[in-house]
Amino acid sequence: MKKKPNQILVSSLFITVLCVAALALVATLPGGGWWFGAQVQNVSSNTASVTFTTYDFASDTYSIISSISPGASGNYGMNTFSLPGNFQGSSKANSNQDIRAIVNLTNRYAGGYGDPASDSPAAGQYDGLIVAGTKLRFPLVKNEQTSPSLSGKNLEKTTTIIIQNVGTAQTTITADFIFLPPPLHIPVHYHYYASINPGRIVIFDPIDARDSSGLHPPTGDSTDALGSLTVTASQNLAGIALEHYTLEDHATALQATRGLINDDRDATLYAPINKNNRYYRFTGLTVQNASSGSITINATYTFDQDQYCPYSGSVTVTTSNVASGTSVTFPSTGFPSGCFATAKITASGGSDPKIVAIVNEAFTGAFLATNPNHAQEMTSYNAIPNKYASKNLSAPLFKENSYSKGTGLTVQNTGGSTAHVTATFTNRYNQTLTTQSMDIAPTKAIVLQDMRLKPTSFW
């Protein structure tokens, strides 16, 4: 059984509402030293005035007003307001221009924040939400799921859920977890209820839910302990899922994704990054049925031959009779070992098939067996609905050897003809660099990384 940590420090969920507001959440996680940074990008053509206000659970507020140039970003976090070390609360950012955001939650020791005793710090990132909704979906939750042995320890994974009431009145949430316990693996619903005042949050794990007989969801086995979650209320909600090792004195792993609203549903989704033992990395694509009836889900992977990938081609993996609200995971073993692949996920069947999805990435168990210090290097991201595919994309945060950290930006062509792509980078001094045109074939992708090493002719 999971024991709640004694120390609760800051994390945040950042949500842009109607492109002019943003909210943040706190989290309960193992260990201590958790802190956040929210990177807010101005995606308009005019200078944005941003008011970023942070609230504690009582009555104190911390606020700052700043300007962000077109295309540029501003960073807001613990040191923006000199928040107390035990702070927990929420934040709101208002802007007179269109903004987007990404949040980094970590216990890395830097600038006086973090966990100085953790030699393998954890970090999770999640994107902002443009419009809040009364229903949130989480395709993947783990309930004390047994993980491979690392450094001689049997570690298990748990997903902590944080839900915030972003409406104007008190509301009661219904958290509907669906697991497929053995031996029949028939969907069983486990419920958790909580009342939340406006602006406040509730924090819970799958172990807190119960079925009609009073039993909690299954734990232990790597597949039995996996489930999905749908949260509903009468007021608009925001939420995040934080996957971590269940009990650690100094947390070494964190994966974060935001709750998906009805607008995130689509019959077609795209996942630009999928890996099968690519540089010792692998991914799992988890797709949730977000419609009312059973459906069929197809995942088509497309990959190119190179020195690590044995051949080019595409592979489609199909799962039928996926019940409403449940999820199915497509492991990266669906395409050849050594390959990097894009994915197109489609739903069919029923009267109005809709799906949402996330991708988890981590090192392979074989690599970790001899390199345990890399265990914390995990990440997650939400798949992209077809209706959100656009000729113009923005990334609020991009790093090039910044405090020994870097960014890889993957751009997938979701159209039917070759895409001609340029990328413009804006630094903290509002200086810009634009690439030459790059061609991306249909269904394929390009990866932009180590941009500082590109020759002058590339720009």
N, C-alpha and C positions, 0 to 999 in steps of 0.2 A: 504494500500500500504506500502511496506517496505521502510524504510529510511536507507540509507547507514550510517554506523557508522562514526563518525568523526575521531576516532583514529584507525590507522592501525599499528599493530605490527607483530612480526615474527610468522610464522608457516613454516612448510617445507614438501615437498614431496621428498622422497628418492627413487631413481631408480637405480638399477644396470643394466648396459648396457653391454652385452656380458661378464658378470661376472667380469669386470675390471673397471667399471665406475659407478658413482652415481650422481644424481641430486636432488636438493631440491627446494621447492616452498614456497611462502608466501601466507597468506590468509587474507581476510577481514572478521572479525567476530564481533559480538556485544560486547560492553564493551572494556576492555583493559587488558594489562598484559600478552598477549599471548607469549609463548616461546616454544622452541622445544629441544628435545634430540634425536639424531639418534644413535641407537645401531647397530654396524657393527660386524658381526661374520665371522671369518675365518673358512670356512668349508673344507679347504684342509688339507693335511697332512704335509705341510711345513709352516714355519713362513711367515706371510704376511707383506709386507711393504705397508702401506696405506697413500696416500696423500689426505687429506681432505681440499678442498679449498672452501671458501664462497665468493660470489660476491654480491655487492650491485647493484642498478639499474643504477649507473653511471659508475665509473671506479675503485673504491677501491676494493681490494681483501685481504682476510685473509686466511692464509694457515698454515697447520701443517702436519708434517710427523711422523708417529708412527708405531710401530711394534705390530702385534697381533699373539700370539701363536696359533697353531692348535687347533681348537675347542673353543677357547676363543673369547671374544668380546671386542671392544673398544667403548667408548661413546664420541660423538661429539655434541656440542651444543653451547648455548650462551656463557657460561663461557670458552669454549675452546679457543675462539679468543678475549674475552672481547669486544664483539660487542656492539655498542651504543644502548641505550634503545629504540630508534625509528627505529632500523635497519629493512630493508626489502630487500630481494634479493633471490639469489639461491646459491646452493652449488654443488660441484662435488667431488667425491671420486674415486681415481684410486688405483688399487691394482695389484700386480704381482701374486696374488693367487685368487682362487675362493672365493667370499664373498656373504653374504646375509645381509639383514638389516630390522629393524623395527623402526618406528618413533613414538614418543610420543609428542603430541601437547596439551598444557595445559595452564591454567591461575592460577594454584595452586601457592600460595605464598611460595617460598622456596629459600634460598640463595640469597635474594635480587631481585629475579625475580618473576613475577606473579602479581596478583591483590590482595593487602592486604585487600581490602574492601569486597571481596567475601567470605561469610561464607559457601558457597556450591560450591567449585571450579569445573570446568569442565575439562575433559581430553578425548582425542580421540587417537586411535592408528591405524596405517595402515602398511601393509607390503611393502617390496621393490619389484620392477619390474625388471625382468632379461633382457627382450628384449623390446625396445620401438616399437611402430607401428604407422601407419598413421590413424588408426581408434580406438577410445576409446568408450567403452560402460559403461553406468551407469544404472543398473536395477531399481533403486529407486531414484526419486527426489520428493521433496515436495515443493509446492508453497503456502506459508502462510496457511498451513493446520491446521485446528482447532484441538486442543488437549484437553484432559480432564482437568477439573478445578483443579488447584494445588494451595494450600494456598490461596484460595479465588480469584484467578486470572484466567481468560481464556487465556491460552497461545496457541500460534500457532507455527508450525515448518516450517522452510525453509531450503532448501539445497543450499549451496553456492558451485559453481563449479570453480575450478582453473585449467587452462590448460597452459602448458608450451611447447614452441617450442624447441625441443631438436635436431632439424636438423641443417643444415648448411646454410640455406637460409631463407629469409622472406617467410611467408606463411599466407594464410587466412583460418581460421577455419569456418566450418559450424556446428553449434550446432542444432541438430534436436530433439526437445522435442516432445514427443507424450503423449497427455492426452486424456481422454475419458469423455468429458464434458456432463452434463445432457442437455436435458432429454433422448437423444437417446444413449448416451455412445458409439458413433462411434468414432474410432481413428481420432484425429485432430492433424496436425503437426504445431508446433510453432517454428520459426527459429530465431537464433541469429548468427550474423557474426562478426568476428573481425580479424584484421591483426596483426600478431605477428612477431617480429624480432627474430633471433636465440638467444636462451637462455633466452628470456623474457617470461612473462606470461600475461594472461588476466584473470580477475575475474568477474564472472557474476552469476546471479540468474535466475530461471525460469521466474520471473516477467519481465525480460529484453527482453524476446522473444515475437514474434508476429506471428499470423497466416496470411493467405492471405488477410484477411479483416482488419488487423491492430489491432486485439484484442489480449490481453495477455491471458495466460492459466488461467483456473478457480482457484479460491481460496475458502477457507472456509471449505466446507464439508470434512469429514475425508476420503472419497473415491474419490470424484471428484477432489480433490487437489493433488492426487498422479499421477505420471507419470514416464516415462522412458526417457533416453537420449542417443543419439549416436553422437559423435563428429568426423568429418573427416577433413583431410587436405592433402596437397601434401608432407609435411615434417613429420618426426616422432614426435609424441606427447607423453607427460606424463600428468597425471591429477589426481586430488583427488576430492571427494565429501565430503563436511562437513555439516552434519545435525545439526541444532541448533535451539533454540527458536528465533523467528524472531527479537524481540526487547527486550533486557535486558540491564540495566545499568551495571550489573555485571553478566556475563554469568555463568549459572549453569549447562549447558548440552552441550555435543559435542559427535557426532558419526562420524567416519572417515573411508572411504574406498578408495582404489585407483581405477582409471579407468582400465577397463579390455580390453585387446587387443585381436586380432584374435586368438593368441595362447592359450588364456584362454578358448576358446569355446570348447565344447565337447557335445556328445550326452548323456553322463552320468556324473553327478556331485555328490559329497558327501558333506554333512554338518554334522560334528561330534556332534554339540551341538544344541539341540532343547529342549525347556522347555514349559510345560503347567502348570502354577501355581506351579512350582517347587521352593520351598523356596521363594514363592511370586514373582517368575520371570516368564516371558513369552517371546516367540520369534515369529517373523514373517519371513517366508522364501519367498523372492521375486525373481522370475525367469523371465529373459528376453529372448525372442525369438531372437537369434542371427543368424538366417538363412533367406533366401529370401522369403519363403512362409509360410502359416499358418501351425501350428503343434499342436500336443497333448502333454501335459506335465503331467507326473505322479510323485508324491512325496510319497515314501514309508517310513514310520516311523517304527522303531523297538525299543522296550522298554522292560525292565525287571521289574518284581514285586518286591517291597520292602515296607517298612513301610509307604511310601508316595504314591506309585504307586499301584493301586488296582489289576492289573493283568499284565501278560507278553503277548507279542504278536507283531503283526505288522499290520499296517493300511495303505492302499494306497488311496490317494486322487488324482483325475484326473480332469484336465481342458482341454477342447477341443477347437479347432478353435482359438488358440492364434495367432494373426496377427504378421507379421514381425515387429521387433523393439519394440513391446509392451511388457508389463510385467504382470504377474499374481502373487498375493500374496497368499500363503498358511498359514493361521494362525495356531498357535499351538493347537487350539481347535480341530484339526483333529485327535488327539490322547488323551488318558484319562488325566484328571486333576491330578496333583501331579507327573506326570511322566517326566523323562529325556529320550530323544530318539535320536538315530542317524537317518539320512535321506539319502536316495539314490534317486536322481532325474534323470529321463530319459525323452528323447524327441523322438517322433516318428511322421511319416507322412512327406510329402514333399520329395524332391529329396535328401536333405542332411541336416537333422535336427540337429541344434546346439543351445546350450543354455549357458547362464552365470547366476550367481545368487549371492545374498548376504543374510545374516541373521542379523536381528536386535534383540537385547535383551534389556529388561527393566523390571522394577518392574510393577506389575499389578496396575490398577487404584484403586482397592479396598485397596491395601496396602498403596498406596501413599495418599489416603484420610485421613489416620490417621498417616502417617509417611512422611510428605512432604519434610523433609530434605534429603530424599534419592532420590529425583527426578533426580539428576545429574548422578546417577549410571546407565548409559546406555552404550552399546557397539555394534559394528557391525563387521562382518568379511565376507570375500569372500568365497563362496563355492569352492571346490577343484575339478578340472577336473580329470576324470578317468586316462587320460594319464600322469598326474603328480603324481599319487599314486606310492609310492616307499617303498622299504624295509629300506631306510635310510632317516631320517628326521632331520631337524635342527631347533632350536628355539633360535634366537639371544638373547632373554632376558627372564630371569626367576627370580622371587623374592620370598624370604622367609622372611616375616616380616621385609622387608627393608623399613624404614621410614613408618611403619604401613601398608605397601602394600604387597600383596601376589599374586601368579600366580597359575592358574589351567591349566594344560596341558592335553587336551583330545586327545587320539589316537584312531582312528577308523580302524577296520580291513575291508578292501575293497575286500579281497580275498575270496576264496571258502572253505578254511580250516583254522583250528586254527592257529593263529599267536603267535609265541613265541618272546616276546619283552623284551629288556633291555634298560635302559635309563642311559646315562652318563652325569653327571652335572659337569661343570667346573666353579670354582669361579674366582674372580679377581686376585687371587694369583697363578692361573694355577694349583690349586689342583683339583683332580677329585674324584668323587664317582660314582660307577656303581651299579645299582639295580640287584637283583636276576632276573631270567627269569620270566616274567609274561605272562599268556595265555589270548588271546582275541579270542572269538568265532567269526565265520563269521558274518558280519554286525554289530557286537557289538563294544563297546568302553570301555576304561578304563580312569579314571581321576586321574592325578597325582597332588596332592596338599598337603600342610603341610608336606613336605618331611622331614623336620628337626625333626618331631615327630615320624618318623618311628623307629622301633626297630633295633638294630644292625644286627639281622638276616635278615633284609630286604635287606641289602647291600652286 
